[in-house]
Amino acid sequence: MPINVSKEFEDQIRERVARGPYQSAEEFLRNSIDRADEYRAQIRAAVEEGTAQARRGEFSDGEAFLDRLDADLAKSEREE
């Protein structure tokens, strides 16, 4: 299935593949989609957890949560 993307996006994909560890654009895109799906699931779980905590009267520091989320994202990008 051919997919049309802008020249800039194509260049970004080629650059990521060239830097590794991906062997092809397909592998890079598959990995990127999988990571996006995992991230979405993490966000959904965090929202559900926060909602449940709020209903129980338990509140978390929003800044601390965002700091943990940023750390998780940074770790994920380093593992790329």
KAZI-V359032 format. One record per helix or strand of 2 or more residues. SS is the DSSP state (h for helix, s for strand). FROM is the first residue (numbers start at 0). TO is the last residue. If there is no record, write none. Layout:
BEGIN
((SS:FROM:TO) (SS:FROM:TO))
END
This chain:
BEGIN
((h:6:18) (h:24:54) (h:61:77))
END
